[in-house]
Amino acid sequence: MEMSKKLAVAILNWNGKNWLEKFLPSVVQFSKNADIYVIDNLSTDDSIAYLQTHFPSVQIIKNNQNFGFAGGYNEGLKQIKAEYYCLLNSDVEVTENWIEPVLELFEKNSEISAIQPKILSFNNKKFFEFAGAGGGLIDNLGYPYCRGRVFDDLEEDKGQYDDETEIFWASGCCFFIRSKDFWEQKGFDERFFAHQEEIDLCWRLINSGKKIFYTGKSTVYHVGGGTLNKQSAQKTYLNIRNNLSMMLKNLPFPTLIWLIFFRLCLDGIAGIYFGFKHGFPHLWAVARAHFGFYAQLPGTWKLRQKHQKEDFYQSKWLIFKHFL
């Protein structure tokens, strides 16, 4: 397939015809300078037929099974030639001029590997959205959070994050990345299936000397929870398992030893809290996550990079400032 435009917008789909009906029109309308693809994870609804009938300009890539978010993109992107990828959730509404500021930032700084725009809530457009908000950071215990969102507390957008700044991770719901950097890192860790695979990828990029950026000059609106509800026990399982594996892969010694042990203890306490708040399935999800982490441990250890950054918890003061 010949490279035609610098940017390829790739939407991963699994039985998401309703999301495509609602949000694909905005992508087509405001992405004239990009090629648009839908990567289908073997949907059983009529997503493909709908696309072929209503959006003939959108190119369809058919995966032969449901590989999840991580594997689905790894498989689908092999068939897409472009200088930059935008990995876009199907439940995202884009806006006019959402692409140009991102490409300008890439062109301005060759050290930047990945970029995310401002992500606001589709259901309450004055507020930031959970998955990414004003740019992803990580605290000194390895917990991801965002400017504009700490835990479930979301800020109103008052222009406080209209800047362009370096961040720790870019949200997978609207994730721009240089294709060469994506493939140099061998893409997402497919063992994650879904959740925090983009944080792991950004961490690997930072460890290799690259930068992750946020631009408030571009805005999108995200529904969130389109695949797994925020209160899903499976989401609890994936987030905890993947976060532990991510730390084992990317943390330096001696931080690695004490932090993972401490986190395992904290997870136990969190599991009891989840059990009381959301029911036994969430308590069991924490236990399953630990067993899943142990099962992956040999493979995870082999994937550790030669170089890890000591200051992985950059900008950690934000989480403390928020509660003062």
TIDOMAR-242350 format. One record per residue: residue in one letter; x, z, y of N, C-alpha, C, CB in turn. Coordinates in steps of 0.2 Angstrom, whole numbers, padded with zeros to 4 digits, always signed. Glycine has a CB too. Example, Ala and Ser with C-alpha at 12.3 -4.5 7.8 and 13.67 -1.06 7.14 Angstrom:
a+0066+0039-0028+0062+0039-0022+0066+0039-0016+0057+0045-0022;s+0064+0035-0011+0068+0036-0005+0064+0039+0000+0070+0029-0003;
//
This chain:
m+0004+0000-0006+0000+0000+0000+0004+0000+0006-0005+0006+0000;e+0003-0005+0011+0008-0005+0017+0006+0000+0022+0007-0012+0019;m+0011+0002+0025+0010+0007+0031+0007+0003+0037+0016+0011+0033;s+0001+0005+0039-0002+0002+0045-0002+0006+0051-0009+0000+0043;k-0004+0012+0051-0004+0016+0057+0001+0022+0055-0011+0018+0058;k+0003+0025+0061+0008+0031+0060+0004+0037+0056+0010+0033+0067;l-0002+0038+0058-0006+0044+0055-0011+0042+0050-0009+0048+0061;a-0011+0046+0045-0016+0045+0040-0020+0052+0039-0014+0043+0032;v-0027+0051+0041-0031+0057+0040-0034+0057+0033-0037+0057+0045;a-0032+0063+0029-0034+0063+0022-0039+0069+0021-0028+0064+0018;i-0045+0067+0019-0050+0073+0018-0051+0073+0010-0057+0071+0021;l-0050+0079+0008-0051+0081+0001-0058+0083+0000-0046+0087-0002;n-0061+0079-0006-0068+0080-0007-0069+0082-0014-0072+0074-0005;w-0074+0087-0015-0076+0088-0022-0084+0090-0021-0072+0094-0025;n-0088+0086-0023-0095+0087-0023-0098+0089-0016-0098+0092-0028;g-0094+0086-0011-0096+0087-0004-0099+0082+0000-0089+0089+0000;k-0104+0079-0003-0108+0073+0001-0111+0076+0007-0113+0070-0004;n-0114+0082+0007-0117+0085+0013-0112+0086+0018-0121+0091+0011;w-0106+0088+0017-0101+0089+0022-0099+0082+0025-0095+0093+0020;l-0098+0077+0021-0096+0071+0023-0102+0068+0027-0095+0066+0017;e-0108+0068+0026-0113+0066+0030-0113+0069+0037-0120+0067+0026;k-0112+0075+0037-0112+0079+0043-0106+0078+0048-0113+0086+0042;f-0100+0078+0045-0094+0078+0049-0090+0072+0049-0090+0084+0047;l-0090+0067+0044-0086+0061+0044-0088+0057+0050-0088+0058+0037;p-0094+0056+0052-0095+0052+0058-0090+0054+0064-0102+0052+0060;s-0089+0060+0065-0085+0062+0071-0078+0060+0070-0085+0070+0072;v-0076+0061+0063-0069+0059+0062-0068+0051+0063-0067+0060+0054;v-0073+0047+0061-0072+0040+0062-0072+0038+0069-0078+0036+0058;q-0077+0041+0073-0078+0040+0080-0071+0041+0084-0083+0044+0083;f-0068+0047+0082-0063+0049+0087-0056+0048+0084-0064+0057+0088;s-0055+0044+0078-0049+0043+0075-0047+0036+0075-0049+0046+0068;k-0048+0032+0080-0046+0025+0080-0039+0023+0079-0049+0022+0087;n-0035+0028+0081-0027+0027+0080-0025+0030+0073-0024+0030+0085;a-0029+0031+0068-0027+0033+0062-0031+0029+0056-0029+0041+0061;d-0028+0029+0050-0031+0027+0044-0035+0033+0041-0026+0024+0039;i-0041+0032+0039-0044+0038+0036-0045+0037+0028-0051+0038+0040;y-0044+0042+0025-0045+0042+0018-0049+0048+0015-0038+0042+0014;v-0053+0047+0010-0056+0053+0006-0053+0053-0001-0064+0052+0006;i-0050+0058-0002-0047+0060-0009-0052+0063-0013-0040+0064-0009;d-0055+0060-0018-0060+0063-0022-0057+0067-0028-0065+0058-0023;n-0059+0073-0029-0057+0077-0035-0062+0077-0040-0056+0084-0033;l-0064+0071-0043-0068+0069-0048-0075+0073-0047-0065+0072-0055;s-0078+0071-0041-0085+0074-0039-0090+0071-0044-0087+0072-0032;t-0095+0075-0045-0101+0073-0050-0107+0072-0046-0102+0079-0055;d-0107+0073-0039-0112+0070-0035-0111+0063-0033-0113+0075-0029;d-0115+0061-0028-0114+0053-0027-0110+0052-0020-0121+0050-0026;s-0105+0057-0019-0101+0056-0014-0098+0049-0013-0095+0061-0014;i-0095+0046-0019-0092+0040-0019-0096+0034-0017-0089+0038-0025;a-0102+0034-0020-0107+0029-0018-0109+0030-0011-0113+0030-0022;y-0110+0036-0008-0112+0037-0001-0107+0034+0003-0113+0044+0000;l-0100+0035+0002-0095+0033+0006-0094+0025+0006-0088+0035+0004;q-0095+0022+0000-0095+0015-0001-0100+0011+0003-0095+0013-0008;t-0106+0015+0004-0112+0012+0007-0112+0012+0015-0118+0015+0004;h-0110+0019+0017-0110+0020+0024-0104+0020+0028-0113+0027+0024;f-0098+0021+0024-0092+0021+0028-0087+0016+0024-0089+0028+0028;p-0088+0010+0024-0084+0005+0021-0077+0005+0023-0087-0002+0021;s-0075+0007+0030-0069+0007+0032-0065+0013+0030-0069+0007+0040;v-0068+0018+0027-0064+0024+0024-0062+0022+0017-0069+0030+0024;q-0055+0023+0016-0052+0021+0010-0053+0027+0005-0045+0020+0011;i-0055+0026-0001-0056+0031-0006-0051+0031-0011-0063+0030-0009;i-0048+0037-0013-0043+0038-0018-0047+0043-0023-0037+0041-0015;k-0047+0041-0029-0050+0044-0035-0045+0048-0039-0055+0040-0039;n-0045+0055-0039-0041+0059-0044-0045+0059-0050-0040+0066-0041;n-0041+0059-0056-0045+0059-0062-0047+0066-0065-0040+0056-0067;q-0046+0071-0061-0049+0078-0062-0049+0082-0056-0045+0081-0068;n-0052+0088-0056-0052+0092-0050-0046+0096-0050-0058+0097-0050;f-0041+0094-0046-0034+0098-0046-0034+0103-0041-0029+0093-0044;g-0040+0105-0038-0040+0110-0033-0037+0107-0026-0036+0116-0035;f-0036+0112-0021-0034+0110-0015-0027+0107-0015-0034+0115-0010;a-0022+0112-0018-0015+0110-0018-0014+0104-0023-0011+0116-0021;g-0016+0104-0029-0015+0098-0033-0018+0092-0031-0017+0100-0040;g-0024+0093-0028-0028+0087-0026-0025+0083-0021-0035+0089-0024;y-0022+0087-0016-0018+0083-0010-0012+0080-0013-0017+0088-0005;n-0008+0084-0017-0002+0082-0020-0003+0075-0024+0001+0087-0025;e-0008+0075-0028-0010+0068-0031-0012+0063-0027-0015+0070-0037;g-0017+0064-0022-0020+0059-0018-0015+0056-0013-0025+0062-0014;l-0010+0061-0010-0006+0059-0005+0000+0054-0008-0003+0065-0001;k+0001+0054-0014+0006+0050-0017+0004+0042-0016+0006+0051-0025;q-0003+0041-0015-0005+0034-0014-0006+0032-0006-0012+0033-0017;i-0004+0037-0002-0005+0036+0005+0002+0035+0009-0009+0041+0009;k+0003+0029+0012+0009+0028+0016+0008+0029+0023+0012+0021+0014;a+0011+0034+0026+0011+0035+0034+0017+0039+0036+0004+0038+0035;e+0018+0039+0042+0023+0044+0045+0021+0051+0045+0026+0041+0052;y+0015+0052+0047+0012+0058+0047+0005+0059+0043+0010+0060+0055;y+0004+0064+0040-0002+0066+0037-0006+0071+0041-0001+0068+0030;c-0013+0070+0041-0017+0076+0043-0022+0077+0038-0021+0073+0050;l-0021+0083+0035-0025+0086+0029-0031+0089+0033-0021+0090+0024;l-0037+0086+0032-0043+0089+0035-0048+0091+0031-0045+0083+0040;n-0051+0097+0031-0056+0099+0027-0063+0095+0029-0058+0107+0029;s-0067+0094+0024-0073+0090+0025-0078+0094+0029-0076+0089+0018;d-0077+0100+0030-0082+0104+0035-0079+0105+0042-0084+0111+0031;v-0076+0100+0044-0073+0101+0051-0075+0095+0055-0065+0100+0051;e-0078+0097+0061-0080+0092+0067-0074+0091+0071-0086+0095+0070;v-0071+0085+0072-0066+0084+0077-0069+0082+0084-0061+0079+0074;t-0064+0082+0089-0067+0080+0095-0063+0075+0098-0066+0087+0100;e-0065+0072+0104-0061+0067+0107-0054+0069+0109-0065+0064+0113;n-0050+0065+0108-0043+0066+0110-0040+0072+0105-0042+0068+0117;w-0042+0072+0099-0039+0078+0095-0033+0076+0092-0044+0080+0090;i-0031+0069+0091-0025+0067+0088-0019+0066+0093-0026+0060+0085;e-0020+0064+0099-0015+0062+0103-0010+0068+0105-0018+0059+0110;p-0012+0074+0107-0008+0079+0108-0003+0081+0103-0012+0085+0111;v-0006+0080+0096-0002+0082+0091+0004+0077+0090-0006+0082+0084;l+0002+0071+0090+0007+0065+0089+0013+0066+0095+0004+0058+0089;e+0010+0067+0101+0015+0068+0106+0020+0074+0105+0011+0069+0113;l+0017+0079+0102+0022+0085+0101+0027+0083+0095+0017+0091+0099;f+0024+0080+0090+0029+0077+0085+0035+0073+0088+0025+0073+0079;e+0033+0068+0092+0037+0064+0095+0042+0067+0100+0034+0058+0099;k+0040+0073+0103+0044+0076+0107+0050+0080+0104+0040+0081+0112;n+0048+0083+0098+0053+0087+0095+0054+0086+0087+0051+0095+0096;s+0059+0083+0085+0060+0081+0078+0061+0087+0074+0066+0077+0078;e+0062+0093+0076+0063+0099+0072+0056+0101+0069+0066+0104+0075;i+0050+0099+0073+0044+0101+0071+0041+0097+0065+0039+0100+0077;s+0039+0101+0059+0037+0098+0053+0030+0098+0053+0040+0102+0047;a+0026+0103+0055+0019+0104+0054+0016+0107+0061+0017+0109+0048;i+0010+0105+0062+0006+0107+0068-0001+0108+0066+0007+0101+0073;q-0004+0113+0070-0011+0114+0069-0014+0114+0076-0013+0120+0065;p-0021+0112+0077-0024+0112+0083-0027+0119+0084-0029+0106+0084;k-0031+0120+0090-0035+0125+0091-0041+0125+0086-0038+0126+0098;i-0043+0130+0082-0048+0130+0077-0054+0135+0079-0046+0131+0070;l-0059+0132+0082-0065+0136+0084-0070+0136+0078-0068+0134+0091;s-0075+0140+0079-0081+0141+0074-0086+0135+0076-0084+0148+0074;f-0088+0132+0071-0093+0127+0072-0100+0130+0073-0094+0122+0066;n-0101+0136+0070-0107+0139+0070-0108+0144+0077-0108+0144+0064;n-0102+0145+0080-0102+0149+0086-0096+0146+0090-0101+0157+0085;k-0097+0141+0094-0092+0137+0097-0088+0141+0102-0094+0131+0099;k-0090+0146+0104-0086+0150+0109-0081+0154+0106-0091+0154+0113;f-0081+0155+0100-0076+0160+0096-0072+0156+0092-0080+0165+0092;f-0066+0159+0090-0061+0156+0085-0064+0157+0078-0054+0160+0086;e-0061+0152+0074-0063+0152+0067-0058+0156+0063-0065+0145+0065;f-0061+0159+0057-0056+0163+0053-0050+0159+0051-0060+0165+0047;a-0051+0153+0048-0045+0149+0045-0041+0146+0050-0048+0144+0040;g-0037+0150+0053-0032+0147+0058-0032+0149+0065-0032+0139+0057;a-0038+0149+0068-0039+0151+0074-0034+0148+0079-0039+0159+0075;g-0030+0152+0083-0025+0150+0088-0018+0150+0085-0025+0155+0093;g-0017+0149+0078-0011+0148+0075-0009+0154+0071-0005+0148+0081;g-0006+0152+0065-0005+0157+0060+0002+0161+0060-0005+0154+0053;l+0001+0168+0059+0007+0172+0059+0007+0176+0053+0007+0177+0066;i+0012+0180+0052+0013+0185+0046+0016+0191+0048+0017+0181+0040;d+0013+0197+0046+0016+0203+0048+0021+0206+0043+0010+0208+0048;n+0024+0212+0045+0030+0214+0041+0028+0216+0034+0034+0219+0045;l+0022+0216+0032+0020+0217+0025+0018+0211+0021+0015+0222+0025;g+0019+0205+0025+0018+0199+0021+0010+0197+0022+0020+0199+0014;y+0006+0200+0026-0001+0198+0026-0001+0193+0032-0005+0205+0028;p-0005+0188+0030-0006+0182+0035-0011+0184+0040-0007+0176+0032;y-0011+0183+0046-0016+0183+0051-0015+0178+0056-0016+0191+0055;c-0019+0178+0062-0019+0173+0067-0020+0175+0074-0025+0168+0065;r-0017+0172+0078-0019+0173+0085-0026+0171+0086-0014+0169+0090;g-0030+0176+0089-0037+0175+0089-0041+0178+0083-0039+0168+0090;r-0038+0180+0078-0041+0183+0072-0036+0188+0069-0043+0178+0067;v-0038+0194+0068-0035+0199+0064-0040+0202+0059-0031+0205+0068;f-0039+0201+0053-0044+0203+0048-0050+0199+0049-0045+0211+0048;d-0056+0202+0050-0062+0199+0051-0064+0199+0059-0068+0202+0047;d-0060+0201+0063-0061+0202+0070-0059+0196+0074-0057+0208+0073;l-0064+0192+0076-0063+0185+0080-0063+0186+0087-0067+0180+0077;e-0059+0183+0091-0059+0183+0098-0063+0177+0101-0052+0183+0101;e-0066+0178+0107-0069+0173+0110-0064+0169+0114-0074+0176+0116;d-0065+0162+0114-0060+0158+0117-0061+0158+0124-0061+0150+0114;k-0056+0160+0128-0056+0161+0135-0050+0157+0138-0056+0168+0138;g-0047+0153+0134-0041+0149+0136-0035+0153+0135-0042+0147+0143;q-0035+0158+0132-0029+0162+0131-0024+0159+0126-0031+0169+0128;y-0027+0154+0122-0022+0151+0117-0022+0143+0118-0024+0153+0110;d-0022+0141+0125-0022+0134+0127-0015+0132+0127-0025+0133+0133;d-0010+0136+0124-0003+0134+0125-0001+0130+0119+0001+0141+0125;e+0006+0128+0119+0009+0125+0114+0015+0129+0112+0012+0117+0115;t+0015+0132+0106+0020+0137+0104+0022+0137+0097+0017+0144+0106;e+0027+0139+0095+0029+0140+0088+0025+0145+0085+0037+0141+0087;i+0023+0144+0078+0019+0149+0074+0023+0149+0068+0012+0147+0074;f+0020+0153+0063+0023+0154+0056+0020+0149+0051+0022+0161+0054;w+0013+0149+0052+0010+0144+0047+0004+0140+0051+0007+0148+0041;a+0003+0134+0049-0003+0130+0051-0008+0130+0046+0000+0123+0053;s-0014+0130+0048-0020+0131+0044-0021+0125+0040-0026+0132+0048;g-0023+0125+0034-0024+0120+0029-0031+0116+0031-0024+0122+0022;c-0035+0119+0035-0041+0116+0036-0040+0110+0041-0046+0121+0039;c-0035+0110+0045-0033+0104+0049-0025+0105+0050-0037+0104+0056;f-0022+0101+0045-0015+0102+0044-0011+0096+0045-0013+0105+0037;f-0007+0095+0051-0003+0089+0052+0004+0090+0050-0003+0087+0060;i+0007+0086+0046+0013+0087+0044+0017+0080+0043+0013+0090+0037;r+0023+0080+0044+0027+0074+0043+0028+0072+0036+0035+0075+0046;s+0026+0066+0034+0026+0065+0027+0033+0066+0023+0024+0058+0026;k+0038+0064+0027+0045+0065+0023+0046+0073+0022+0050+0062+0028;d+0044+0077+0026+0045+0084+0025+0040+0087+0020+0044+0088+0032;f+0034+0084+0019+0030+0086+0014+0033+0085+0007+0023+0083+0015;w+0036+0079+0007+0038+0077+0000+0045+0080-0001+0039+0069+0000;e+0049+0081+0004+0056+0084+0003+0055+0091+0000+0060+0085+0009;q+0049+0094+0002+0047+0101-0001+0043+0100-0008+0043+0105+0004;k+0042+0094-0010+0038+0093-0016+0031+0095-0015+0041+0096-0022;g+0029+0095-0009+0021+0096-0008+0020+0103-0009+0017+0092-0012;f+0013+0104-0010+0011+0111-0011+0012+0113-0018+0003+0111-0010;d+0013+0120-0019+0014+0123-0026+0007+0123-0029+0016+0130-0025;e+0006+0118-0034+0000+0117-0037-0003+0123-0041+0001+0111-0042;r+0002+0127-0043+0000+0133-0047-0005+0138-0043+0006+0137-0049;f-0005+0137-0036-0009+0141-0032-0016+0139-0032-0007+0140-0024;f-0018+0133-0034-0024+0129-0034-0027+0129-0028-0029+0133-0039;a-0029+0135-0024-0031+0135-0018-0030+0142-0014-0039+0134-0018;h-0029+0142-0008-0028+0148-0004-0021+0149-0003-0032+0154-0006;q-0018+0149+0003-0011+0151+0005-0006+0146+0003-0010+0158+0002;e-0008+0141+0000-0003+0136-0002+0000+0133+0004-0006+0130-0006;e-0004+0132+0010-0001+0130+0016+0004+0134+0019-0006+0128+0021;i+0003+0141+0018+0007+0146+0021+0014+0146+0017+0004+0153+0021;d+0013+0145+0011+0019+0145+0007+0023+0139+0009+0017+0144-0001;l+0020+0133+0010+0024+0127+0012+0027+0128+0019+0019+0121+0012;c+0023+0131+0023+0026+0132+0030+0032+0136+0029+0021+0135+0035;w+0032+0142+0025+0037+0146+0024+0044+0143+0022+0035+0152+0020;r+0042+0138+0017+0048+0134+0014+0051+0130+0019+0045+0130+0008;l+0047+0127+0023+0049+0123+0029+0054+0127+0034+0044+0119+0032;i+0051+0133+0036+0055+0137+0040+0062+0139+0037+0051+0143+0042;n+0062+0141+0031+0068+0142+0027+0073+0137+0027+0066+0145+0020;s+0070+0131+0027+0075+0125+0027+0077+0122+0034+0071+0119+0024;g+0075+0126+0039+0077+0125+0046+0072+0121+0051+0083+0121+0046;k+0066+0120+0048+0061+0117+0052+0057+0121+0056+0056+0113+0047;k+0052+0119+0060+0048+0123+0064+0040+0121+0063+0050+0122+0072;i+0036+0126+0064+0029+0125+0064+0026+0126+0071+0026+0130+0058;f+0021+0122+0073+0019+0123+0080+0011+0123+0080+0022+0117+0084;y+0009+0125+0085+0002+0125+0087+0001+0122+0094-0001+0133+0087;t-0004+0118+0095-0006+0115+0101-0013+0117+0103-0005+0107+0101;g-0014+0120+0109-0021+0121+0111-0024+0115+0115-0021+0127+0116;k-0020+0110+0115-0023+0104+0119-0027+0100+0114-0017+0099+0121;s-0027+0102+0108-0032+0098+0103-0036+0103+0100-0028+0095+0097;t-0043+0102+0099-0048+0106+0097-0052+0103+0091-0052+0109+0103;v-0053+0107+0086-0058+0105+0081-0063+0111+0079-0054+0103+0074;y-0068+0110+0076-0073+0115+0075-0074+0116+0067-0080+0114+0078;h-0073+0121+0064-0073+0122+0057-0079+0127+0055-0066+0125+0055;v-0083+0125+0050-0088+0129+0047-0085+0135+0043-0093+0125+0042;g-0081+0133+0038-0077+0139+0034-0082+0141+0029-0076+0145+0039;g-0078+0142+0023-0082+0144+0017-0086+0139+0014-0087+0150+0019;g-0084+0132+0015-0087+0127+0012-0086+0126+0005-0085+0121+0015;t-0081+0129+0002-0079+0128-0005-0080+0135-0008-0073+0126-0006;l-0077+0140-0005-0078+0147-0008-0080+0152-0002-0071+0150-0011;n-0085+0155-0003-0088+0160+0002-0082+0165+0003-0094+0163+0000;k-0082+0168+0009-0077+0173+0011-0078+0179+0007-0078+0174+0019;q-0084+0180+0004-0085+0186+0000-0084+0185-0007-0091+0189+0002;s-0081+0179-0009-0081+0177-0016-0075+0181-0019-0079+0170-0017;a-0077+0184-0025-0072+0188-0029-0066+0183-0031-0075+0191-0035;q-0068+0177-0033-0062+0172-0034-0058+0171-0029-0066+0165-0037;k-0060+0171-0022-0056+0170-0017-0051+0176-0016-0060+0169-0010;t-0054+0182-0017-0050+0188-0017-0044+0187-0022-0054+0194-0019;y-0046+0185-0028-0041+0184-0033-0035+0179-0031-0044+0182-0040;l-0037+0173-0029-0033+0168-0027-0028+0171-0021-0036+0162-0025;n-0031+0174-0016-0027+0176-0010-0022+0181-0012-0032+0179-0005;i-0024+0186-0016-0019+0191-0018-0014+0188-0023-0023+0197-0022;r-0016+0185-0028-0011+0182-0033-0006+0177-0029-0014+0178-0038;n-0008+0173-0025-0004+0168-0022+0000+0171-0016-0009+0163-0018;n-0002+0176-0013+0002+0180-0008+0008+0183-0011-0002+0185-0004;l+0007+0186-0017+0012+0189-0020+0018+0184-0023+0010+0193-0026;s+0015+0179-0025+0020+0173-0028+0023+0170-0022+0016+0168-0032;m+0020+0169-0016+0023+0167-0010+0029+0171-0008+0018+0166-0005;m+0028+0178-0008+0033+0182-0006+0039+0182-0010+0030+0189-0005;l+0038+0182-0017+0043+0182-0022+0047+0175-0021+0040+0182-0029;k+0044+0170-0019+0048+0163-0018+0052+0163-0012+0043+0158-0018;n+0050+0167-0007+0052+0165+0000+0056+0171+0004+0047+0163+0004;l+0055+0177+0001+0058+0183+0004+0065+0184+0003+0054+0189+0003;p+0069+0186+0007+0077+0187+0006+0077+0194+0002+0081+0187+0012;f+0083+0195-0001+0085+0202-0003+0088+0206+0003+0090+0202-0009;p+0087+0212+0003+0084+0217-0002+0076+0218+0000+0087+0223-0002;t+0074+0215+0005+0067+0215+0007+0062+0214+0002+0065+0211+0013;l+0064+0209-0002+0060+0207-0008+0058+0212-0013+0063+0201-0012;i+0063+0217-0014+0061+0222-0020+0057+0227-0017+0068+0225-0022;w+0058+0230-0011+0054+0236-0009+0047+0233-0007+0057+0240-0004;l+0047+0227-0004+0040+0225-0001+0035+0223-0006+0042+0219+0004;i+0037+0220-0011+0033+0218-0017+0030+0224-0020+0036+0213-0022;f+0035+0229-0022+0032+0235-0025+0027+0238-0021+0038+0240-0026;f+0029+0239-0014+0024+0242-0009+0017+0239-0009+0027+0243-0002;r+0018+0232-0009+0012+0228-0009+0007+0229-0015+0013+0221-0008;l+0010+0229-0021+0007+0231-0027+0003+0237-0026+0011+0231-0033;c+0006+0242-0024+0003+0249-0023-0003+0248-0018+0008+0254-0020;l-0002+0245-0012-0007+0244-0007-0013+0240-0010-0004+0240-0001;d-0011+0235-0014-0017+0231-0017-0021+0235-0021-0014+0225-0021;g-0018+0240-0025-0022+0245-0029-0027+0249-0025-0018+0250-0033;i-0025+0251-0019-0029+0255-0014-0035+0250-0012-0025+0258-0009;a-0033+0244-0010-0037+0239-0007-0043+0237-0012-0034+0233-0005;g-0040+0237-0019-0045+0235-0024-0051+0240-0025-0042+0235-0031;i-0049+0247-0024-0054+0252-0024-0059+0251-0018-0051+0259-0024;y-0056+0250-0012-0060+0249-0006-0065+0243-0008-0056+0248+0000;f-0062+0237-0010-0066+0231-0011-0072+0233-0016-0062+0225-0014;g-0070+0237-0021-0075+0239-0026-0081+0242-0023-0072+0243-0032;f-0080+0247-0019-0085+0251-0016-0089+0246-0011-0082+0257-0012;k-0085+0242-0007-0088+0238-0002-0092+0232-0005-0083+0236+0003;h-0089+0228-0010-0092+0222-0012-0094+0222-0019-0087+0216-0011;g-0092+0227-0023-0094+0228-0030-0088+0227-0035-0099+0222-0031;f-0089+0229-0041-0084+0229-0046-0081+0222-0047-0087+0230-0053;p-0084+0216-0046-0080+0210-0047-0074+0209-0043-0085+0204-0046;h-0074+0212-0037-0069+0212-0032-0063+0217-0034-0071+0214-0025;l-0065+0222-0037-0060+0227-0040-0056+0224-0046-0063+0234-0042;w-0060+0220-0050-0057+0217-0056-0053+0211-0053-0063+0215-0060;a-0055+0208-0048-0051+0202-0045-0044+0204-0043-0055+0199-0039;v-0044+0210-0040-0037+0213-0038-0033+0214-0045-0038+0219-0034;a-0036+0217-0050-0032+0218-0056-0030+0211-0059-0036+0222-0061;r-0035+0206-0059-0033+0199-0062-0028+0196-0058-0039+0195-0062;a-0028+0197-0051-0023+0194-0047-0016+0197-0049-0024+0195-0040;h-0015+0203-0050-0009+0206-0052-0006+0203-0059-0009+0213-0053;f-0011+0203-0064-0009+0200-0070-0007+0192-0069-0015+0200-0075;g-0011+0189-0065-0009+0182-0064-0002+0181-0060-0014+0179-0059;f-0001+0186-0056+0006+0186-0053+0012+0187-0058+0007+0191-0047;y+0010+0191-0062+0015+0193-0068+0016+0187-0072+0014+0199-0072;a+0011+0183-0074+0011+0178-0078+0015+0172-0075+0004+0175-0080;q+0014+0171-0068+0018+0166-0065+0025+0168-0063+0014+0164-0059;l+0027+0174-0064+0033+0177-0061+0039+0172-0064+0034+0184-0063;p+0040+0171-0070+0046+0167-0072+0047+0160-0068+0046+0166-0079;g+0041+0157-0068+0041+0150-0064+0042+0151-0057+0034+0147-0065;t+0039+0156-0054+0040+0158-0047+0047+0159-0045+0036+0163-0045;w+0051+0163-0050+0058+0165-0048+0062+0158-0048+0060+0169-0054;k+0060+0154-0053+0064+0147-0053+0063+0143-0047+0062+0143-0059;l+0058+0144-0043+0056+0140-0037+0059+0143-0031+0049+0139-0036;r+0062+0149-0031+0065+0152-0025+0071+0148-0022+0069+0159-0027;q+0071+0147-0016+0075+0143-0012+0082+0147-0011+0073+0141-0005;k+0087+0143-0010+0094+0146-0009+0094+0150-0002+0099+0141-0009;h+0090+0148+0003+0090+0152+0009+0084+0155+0011+0093+0147+0015;q+0084+0161+0013+0078+0164+0015+0079+0167+0022+0075+0170+0010;k+0074+0167+0026+0075+0170+0033+0073+0177+0033+0070+0166+0038;e+0078+0181+0036+0077+0189+0037+0071+0190+0041+0083+0192+0039;d+0070+0186+0047+0065+0188+0052+0058+0184+0050+0067+0186+0059;f+0056+0184+0044+0050+0181+0042+0044+0183+0046+0049+0181+0035;y+0044+0190+0048+0038+0193+0051+0039+0192+0059+0038+0200+0049;q+0041+0186+0061+0041+0185+0068+0034+0186+0072+0043+0178+0070;s+0035+0189+0078+0029+0190+0082+0024+0195+0079+0025+0184+0083;k+0027+0200+0075+0023+0205+0071+0020+0210+0076+0028+0209+0066;w+0023+0210+0082+0020+0215+0087+0013+0213+0089+0024+0214+0094;l+0011+0207+0088+0004+0205+0089-0001+0209+0086+0003+0198+0088;i+0000+0211+0079-0005+0214+0075-0005+0221+0078-0003+0214+0068;f+0000+0224+0080+0000+0231+0083-0003+0231+0090+0007+0234+0083;k-0002+0226+0094-0004+0226+0101-0012+0225+0100-0001+0220+0104;h-0014+0222+0095-0022+0221+0095-0025+0227+0094-0023+0216+0089;f-0023+0232+0091-0026+0239+0090-0025+0244+0095-0025+0241+0083;l-0020+0243+0100-0018+0248+0105-0024+0248+0110-0012+0246+0108;
//
